[in-house]
Amino acid sequence: MVRIESYKQAFFKMEGITSVVATLLRINIGFQLQYQLIFILWLLSFDPRIAERMVGNNAVIPVLADILRESEKEKVIRIIIATMRVRN
């Protein structure tokens, strides 16, 4: 649903990124749920305004970096790297 622009904005305004990051901080959520949550962040990163605020959020990048460091699943690693890529 966050592929639709108006849904992206609503999700962001309702502190959705904070909820996603808080869920990612849980220790035993499993790699599939990690992937799906990071996929949401990746979709949101296509909106320049949201991406700028995600970078400004002091929790998003460190959490993704920690998961990247510890993850053994390639698809989780790929989606994190895609999320962190700078868009022009």
RAVEN-V332654 format. One record per residue. PSI is psi in whole degrees, -180 to 180 (999 if undefined). OMEGA is omega in degrees with one decimal (999 if undefined). D_FIRST is the distance of its C-alpha to the first C-alpha in Angstrom with 1 decimal. Layout:
psi=PSI omega=OMEGA d_first=D_FIRST
psi=PSI omega=OMEGA d_first=D_FIRST
//
This chain:
psi=-24 omega=-179.3 d_first=0.0
psi=7 omega=173.0 d_first=3.8
psi=-22 omega=179.9 d_first=5.3
psi=129 omega=-172.5 d_first=6.0
psi=-45 omega=-178.1 d_first=9.1
psi=-32 omega=177.2 d_first=9.6
psi=-37 omega=177.0 d_first=6.5
psi=-48 omega=-178.3 d_first=7.9
psi=-43 omega=179.8 d_first=11.2
psi=-43 omega=178.7 d_first=10.7
psi=-43 omega=179.9 d_first=9.5
psi=-45 omega=-178.4 d_first=12.5
psi=-27 omega=179.7 d_first=14.8
psi=20 omega=178.8 d_first=14.4
psi=37 omega=179.7 d_first=15.7
psi=-37 omega=-179.8 d_first=12.7
psi=-41 omega=178.2 d_first=14.4
psi=-41 omega=178.3 d_first=17.5
psi=-42 omega=179.0 d_first=16.1
psi=-47 omega=-179.1 d_first=14.7
psi=-40 omega=178.8 d_first=18.1
psi=-38 omega=177.9 d_first=20.0
psi=-38 omega=178.7 d_first=18.6
psi=-25 omega=-179.3 d_first=19.5
psi=-15 omega=177.8 d_first=22.9
psi=142 omega=-172.7 d_first=23.6
psi=-47 omega=-171.2 d_first=26.2
psi=55 omega=179.5 d_first=25.4
psi=-13 omega=178.6 d_first=21.7
psi=150 omega=-173.9 d_first=22.1
psi=-30 omega=-179.1 d_first=21.1
psi=-43 omega=177.0 d_first=18.2
psi=-38 omega=174.6 d_first=16.4
psi=-48 omega=-179.0 d_first=17.5
psi=-47 omega=-177.4 d_first=16.0
psi=-39 omega=178.9 d_first=12.5
psi=-41 omega=178.0 d_first=12.8
psi=-33 omega=175.7 d_first=14.3
psi=-39 omega=176.4 d_first=11.7
psi=-45 omega=178.2 d_first=9.3
psi=-40 omega=178.5 d_first=12.4
psi=-47 omega=178.5 d_first=12.9
psi=-41 omega=179.5 d_first=9.8
psi=-28 omega=-176.6 d_first=10.7
psi=-12 omega=177.5 d_first=14.2
psi=-17 omega=174.5 d_first=13.9
psi=115 omega=-174.8 d_first=14.2
psi=-36 omega=-179.6 d_first=18.0
psi=-42 omega=179.1 d_first=18.2
psi=-42 omega=179.7 d_first=15.7
psi=-41 omega=178.9 d_first=17.4
psi=-40 omega=179.5 d_first=20.7
psi=-32 omega=176.8 d_first=20.0
psi=-41 omega=178.6 d_first=18.7
psi=-37 omega=178.4 d_first=22.1
psi=-23 omega=177.8 d_first=23.9
psi=121 omega=-174.7 d_first=22.5
psi=-4 omega=-177.2 d_first=25.3
psi=-32 omega=-169.9 d_first=23.4
psi=-57 omega=-175.0 d_first=20.6
psi=-47 omega=178.5 d_first=23.0
psi=-39 omega=179.4 d_first=25.7
psi=-45 omega=178.0 d_first=23.3
psi=-39 omega=179.1 d_first=21.9
psi=-40 omega=178.1 d_first=25.5
psi=-44 omega=178.8 d_first=26.7
psi=-42 omega=178.6 d_first=24.3
psi=-42 omega=-179.2 d_first=25.2
psi=-35 omega=-173.3 d_first=28.8
psi=-16 omega=-173.3 d_first=28.6
psi=142 omega=175.5 d_first=26.3
psi=-9 omega=-177.4 d_first=27.9
psi=126 omega=-177.4 d_first=24.9
psi=-39 omega=-177.4 d_first=24.5
psi=-32 omega=175.9 d_first=20.8
psi=-43 omega=178.9 d_first=20.3
psi=-46 omega=-179.3 d_first=22.9
psi=-43 omega=-176.9 d_first=21.3
psi=-33 omega=176.6 d_first=17.8
psi=-46 omega=179.4 d_first=19.7
psi=-42 omega=178.0 d_first=21.9
psi=-37 omega=179.7 d_first=19.2
psi=-36 omega=-177.3 d_first=17.5
psi=-12 omega=-179.4 d_first=21.0
psi=142 omega=178.2 d_first=22.0
psi=132 omega=179.2 d_first=22.9
psi=139 omega=178.8 d_first=21.4
psi=999 omega=999 d_first=23.8
//
